[in-house]
């Protein structure tokens, strides 16, 4: 397999007072890999996800995605890459409260003028994730598990190569958390989507093919499952 993401000597510092969160981190992510990033609170795992995806700037280093250094691209190119190449899932669903679940899922497609051709795929995802009954519901009428599954469907509507997930089960009970992890496993295996997931839950981290464990902004271990 070839690397879809290459991270080289990533450093992330915040000033006043000076604080270095990531300390010269390097790793590659292969196409179709499912990687989990773990570590204690404050270890830098969410920061690493944000700089790898380009949602946050780096102090130094480089992130190469599909041969492009995302931290040297202009803002237009970065937004285009995020809309087409990447999907994002966070601990909170961030659905728009005034529109239906289906319309929320189609929002990324609307931004690129592909709402109509993507509608059938949106309905397919809703059926796959067992939320088709929420098609015309507003977020206020949905459960926590339904909201997060809708958010995942939204992240996949453009069929991204890479899915970035930051504590996607953090606000869910164990039953719904298990459902989300099963969806991720299926998306990775059946759609070939590369997944990078931050989690503090060891059982969920083990669902991935590979675990990077951070301690104080450095990689303490990098383990792949034996095949």
Rosetta blueprint (number, residue, H / E / L):
1 X L
2 X L
3 X E
4 X E
5 X E
6 X E
7 X E
8 X E
9 X E
10 X E
11 X E
12 X E
13 X E
14 X E
15 X L
16 X L
17 X L
18 X L
19 X E
20 X E
21 X E
22 X E
23 X E
24 X E
25 X E
26 X E
27 X E
28 X E
29 X E
30 X E
31 X L
32 X L
33 X L
34 X E
35 X E
36 X E
37 X E
38 X E
39 X E
40 X L
41 X L
42 X L
43 X L
44 X L
45 X H
46 X H
47 X H
48 X H
49 X H
50 X H
51 X H
52 X H
53 X H
54 X L
55 X L
56 X L
57 X L
58 X L
59 X L
60 X E
61 X E
62 X E
63 X E
64 X E
65 X E
66 X L
67 X L
68 X E
69 X E
70 X L
71 X L
72 X L
73 X L
74 X L
75 X H
76 X H
77 X H
78 X H
79 X H
80 X H
81 X H
82 X H
83 X H
84 X H
85 X L
86 X E
87 X E
88 X E
89 X E
90 X L
91 X L
92 X L
93 X L
94 X L
95 X L
96 X L
97 X L
98 X L
99 X L
100 X E
101 X H
102 X H
103 X H
104 X H
105 X H
106 X L
107 X H
108 X H
109 X H
110 X H
111 X H
112 X L
113 X L
114 X L
115 X H
116 X H
117 X H
118 X H
119 X H
120 X H
121 X H
122 X H
123 X H
124 X H
125 X H
126 X H
127 X H
128 X H
129 X L
130 X L
131 X L
132 X H
133 X H
134 X H
135 X L
136 X L
137 X L
138 X E
139 X H
140 X H
141 X H
142 X L
143 X L
144 X H
145 X H
146 X H
147 X H
148 X H
149 X H
150 X H
151 X H
152 X H
153 X H
154 X H
155 X H
156 X H
157 X L
158 X L
159 X L
160 X L
161 X L
162 X E
163 X E
164 X E
165 X E
166 X E
167 X L
168 X L
169 X L
170 X L
171 X L
172 X L
173 X L
174 X H
175 X H
176 X H
177 X H
178 X H
179 X H
180 X H
181 X H
182 X H
183 X H
184 X H
185 X H
186 X H
187 X H
188 X H
189 X H
190 X H
191 X H
192 X L
193 X L
194 X E
195 X E
196 X E
197 X E
198 X E
199 X L
200 X L
201 X L
202 X H
203 X H
204 X H
205 X H
206 X L
207 X L
208 X L
209 X L
210 X E
211 X E
212 X E
213 X E
214 X E
215 X E
216 X L
217 X L
218 X E
219 X E
220 X E
221 X E
222 X E
223 X E
224 X E
225 X L
226 X L
227 X L
